[in-house]
Amino acid sequence: MSEKPTVLFVCIHNAGRSQMAAGYMKQLSEGRVEVLSAGSEPKGQINPVAIQVMAEEGIDIANNVPQILTTEAVRESDVVITMGCGDACPIFPGKRYEDWELTDPAGRPVDEVRPIRDDIKQRVENLLSELFPA
C-alpha cells in the first residue's frame, strides 16, 4: 500500500452511504488518506437527509456531486469499500476489498438515517485503525 493510501467508497447511487463514509474518512484521517467516492448508477444529487445528518456531525457534504464509478477509480485505489453495488464493482488483483452491509438511507426519515450514519462512522474509524496501527 502506498504511503498515502487511497480509499474508494462505492454504493449504487453515490448519494448517501458512500458520501457519508467519504465525509467521515476525509475528516477523521486528517489528510492521511486520499478519498474517492462513486456509484454504479449515480443520482443527480446527494440525499438531503444524508446532508442533514452529516451536518449534525460538523461535516458538510452538501456541495458534493454523485460520481459514476470508473475502472480507473478502482485501479488507483488501495482499498475499495462497497455498499450494495454488487457485481458492478470491477475487481483488480492486489486491492483490498470490503463489502459493508448497510441499509440504504434513500427515502428514510432522519431518525432512521442517524443509526446508519453512526454505523458508517464506526466502520471508518475501524478502517483507519487498520490502515494506521498505533
C-alpha positions as a Markdown table, in Angstrom:
| # | Residue | x | y | z |
|---|---|---|---|---|
| 1 | Met | 0.0 | 0.0 | 0.0 |
| 2 | Ser | 1.2 | 3.5 | -0.8 |
| 3 | Glu | 2.4 | 5.9 | 1.9 |
| 4 | Lys | -0.9 | 7.8 | 1.5 |
| 5 | Pro | -3.4 | 5.2 | 0.8 |
| 6 | Thr | -6.4 | 5.8 | -1.5 |
| 7 | Val | -9.8 | 4.6 | -0.3 |
| 8 | Leu | -12.7 | 4.3 | -2.6 |
| 9 | Phe | -16.3 | 4.2 | -1.2 |
| 10 | Val | -18.9 | 2.8 | -3.7 |
| 11 | Cys | -22.6 | 2.4 | -3.5 |
| 12 | Ile | -25.3 | 2.3 | -6.1 |
| 13 | His | -26.4 | 6.0 | -6.2 |
| 14 | Asn | -23.4 | 7.7 | -4.6 |
| 15 | Ala | -25.9 | 9.9 | -2.9 |
| 16 | Gly | -26.0 | 8.6 | 0.7 |
| 17 | Arg | -23.8 | 5.8 | 2.2 |
| 18 | Ser | -20.7 | 6.3 | 0.2 |
| 19 | Gln | -20.9 | 10.1 | 0.5 |
| 20 | Met | -21.2 | 9.8 | 4.3 |
| 21 | Ala | -18.3 | 7.4 | 4.5 |
| 22 | Ala | -16.1 | 9.6 | 2.4 |
| 23 | Gly | -17.1 | 12.6 | 4.5 |
| 24 | Tyr | -16.0 | 10.8 | 7.7 |
| 25 | Met | -12.8 | 9.5 | 6.1 |
| 26 | Lys | -11.8 | 12.9 | 4.9 |
| 27 | Gln | -12.4 | 14.4 | 8.4 |
| 28 | Leu | -11.1 | 11.6 | 10.6 |
| 29 | Ser | -8.0 | 10.8 | 8.5 |
| 30 | Glu | -6.8 | 14.5 | 8.7 |
| 31 | Gly | -5.4 | 14.3 | 5.2 |
| 32 | Arg | -3.6 | 11.0 | 5.6 |
| 33 | Val | -5.9 | 9.2 | 3.1 |
| 34 | Glu | -6.9 | 10.1 | -0.4 |
| 35 | Val | -10.6 | 9.7 | -0.5 |
| 36 | Leu | -12.7 | 8.8 | -3.6 |
| 37 | Ser | -16.5 | 8.1 | -3.8 |
| 38 | Ala | -18.6 | 6.8 | -6.7 |
| 39 | Gly | -21.7 | 5.0 | -7.7 |
| 40 | Ser | -22.6 | 2.3 | -10.2 |
| 41 | Glu | -25.8 | 4.3 | -11.0 |
| 42 | Pro | -25.3 | 7.8 | -9.6 |
| 43 | Lys | -28.2 | 10.0 | -8.8 |
| 44 | Gly | -28.4 | 13.7 | -9.7 |
| 45 | Gln | -27.9 | 15.0 | -6.2 |
| 46 | Ile | -26.9 | 14.0 | -2.6 |
| 47 | Asn | -29.7 | 12.7 | -0.4 |
| 48 | Pro | -30.8 | 15.7 | 1.6 |
| 49 | Val | -31.3 | 13.6 | 4.8 |
| 50 | Ala | -27.7 | 12.4 | 4.4 |
| 51 | Ile | -26.6 | 16.0 | 4.2 |
| 52 | Gln | -28.6 | 16.9 | 7.3 |
| 53 | Val | -27.3 | 14.1 | 9.5 |
| 54 | Met | -23.7 | 14.7 | 8.4 |
| 55 | Ala | -24.1 | 18.4 | 9.2 |
| 56 | Glu | -25.1 | 17.4 | 12.7 |
| 57 | Glu | -21.6 | 15.9 | 12.9 |
| 58 | Gly | -20.0 | 19.1 | 11.6 |
| 59 | Ile | -19.3 | 17.5 | 8.2 |
| 60 | Asp | -20.5 | 19.4 | 5.1 |
| 61 | Ile | -21.3 | 17.1 | 2.1 |
| 62 | Ala | -23.9 | 19.5 | 0.6 |
| 63 | Asn | -21.7 | 20.5 | -2.3 |
| 64 | Asn | -20.6 | 17.0 | -3.3 |
| 65 | Val | -21.8 | 15.7 | -6.6 |
| 66 | Pro | -22.5 | 12.0 | -7.2 |
| 67 | Gln | -19.9 | 10.4 | -9.5 |
| 68 | Ile | -20.0 | 7.4 | -11.8 |
| 69 | Leu | -17.8 | 4.5 | -10.9 |
| 70 | Thr | -14.9 | 4.1 | -13.3 |
| 71 | Thr | -12.4 | 1.4 | -13.7 |
| 72 | Glu | -9.7 | 4.0 | -13.2 |
| 73 | Ala | -11.0 | 4.9 | -9.8 |
| 74 | Val | -10.8 | 1.3 | -8.7 |
| 75 | Arg | -7.4 | 0.8 | -10.3 |
| 76 | Glu | -5.9 | 3.8 | -8.4 |
| 77 | Ser | -7.4 | 2.8 | -5.0 |
| 78 | Asp | -5.7 | 0.7 | -2.4 |
| 79 | Val | -8.9 | -0.1 | -0.5 |
| 80 | Val | -12.3 | -0.4 | -2.2 |
| 81 | Ile | -15.3 | -0.4 | 0.2 |
| 82 | Thr | -18.6 | -1.4 | -1.5 |
| 83 | Met | -22.0 | -0.8 | 0.0 |
| 84 | Gly | -24.6 | -2.8 | -2.0 |
| 85 | Cys | -23.3 | -2.2 | -5.5 |
| 86 | Gly | -22.9 | -6.0 | -6.1 |
| 87 | Asp | -21.2 | -7.1 | -9.3 |
| 88 | Ala | -21.0 | -3.6 | -10.7 |
| 89 | Cys | -17.6 | -3.1 | -9.0 |
| 90 | Pro | -14.6 | -4.2 | -11.1 |
| 91 | Ile | -12.1 | -6.5 | -9.3 |
| 92 | Phe | -8.4 | -6.0 | -9.6 |
| 93 | Pro | -5.7 | -8.2 | -8.0 |
| 94 | Gly | -3.8 | -6.8 | -5.1 |
| 95 | Lys | -6.6 | -4.5 | -3.9 |
| 96 | Arg | -8.2 | -4.8 | -0.5 |
| 97 | Tyr | -12.0 | -5.2 | -0.9 |
| 98 | Glu | -14.6 | -5.0 | 1.8 |
| 99 | Asp | -18.4 | -5.1 | 1.5 |
| 100 | Trp | -20.2 | -3.1 | 4.2 |
| 101 | Glu | -23.8 | -4.3 | 4.5 |
| 102 | Leu | -25.6 | -1.1 | 5.3 |
| 103 | Thr | -29.3 | -0.1 | 5.0 |
| 104 | Asp | -29.8 | 2.3 | 2.1 |
| 105 | Pro | -30.9 | 5.7 | 3.6 |
| 106 | Ala | -32.8 | 6.7 | 0.4 |
| 107 | Gly | -36.4 | 7.7 | 1.3 |
| 108 | Arg | -35.9 | 7.1 | 5.1 |
| 109 | Pro | -36.6 | 9.8 | 7.7 |
| 110 | Val | -33.8 | 11.4 | 9.6 |
| 111 | Asp | -34.3 | 9.3 | 12.8 |
| 112 | Glu | -33.7 | 6.1 | 10.7 |
| 113 | Val | -30.6 | 7.6 | 8.9 |
| 114 | Arg | -28.8 | 8.6 | 12.1 |
| 115 | Pro | -28.1 | 5.0 | 13.1 |
| 116 | Ile | -26.8 | 4.3 | 9.5 |
| 117 | Arg | -24.5 | 7.3 | 9.8 |
| 118 | Asp | -23.3 | 6.2 | 13.2 |
| 119 | Asp | -22.6 | 2.7 | 11.9 |
| 120 | Ile | -20.6 | 4.2 | 9.0 |
| 121 | Lys | -18.6 | 6.3 | 11.3 |
| 122 | Gln | -17.6 | 3.3 | 13.4 |
| 123 | Arg | -16.6 | 1.3 | 10.3 |
| 124 | Val | -14.5 | 4.3 | 9.1 |
| 125 | Glu | -12.8 | 4.5 | 12.5 |
| 126 | Asn | -12.1 | 0.8 | 12.4 |
| 127 | Leu | -10.7 | 1.0 | 8.9 |
| 128 | Leu | -8.4 | 3.9 | 9.9 |
| 129 | Ser | -7.1 | 2.0 | 12.9 |
| 130 | Glu | -6.2 | -0.9 | 10.5 |
| 131 | Leu | -4.6 | 1.5 | 7.9 |
| 132 | Phe | -2.6 | 3.3 | 10.6 |
| 133 | Pro | -2.0 | 1.0 | 13.6 |
| 134 | Ala | -1.0 | 2.8 | 16.8 |
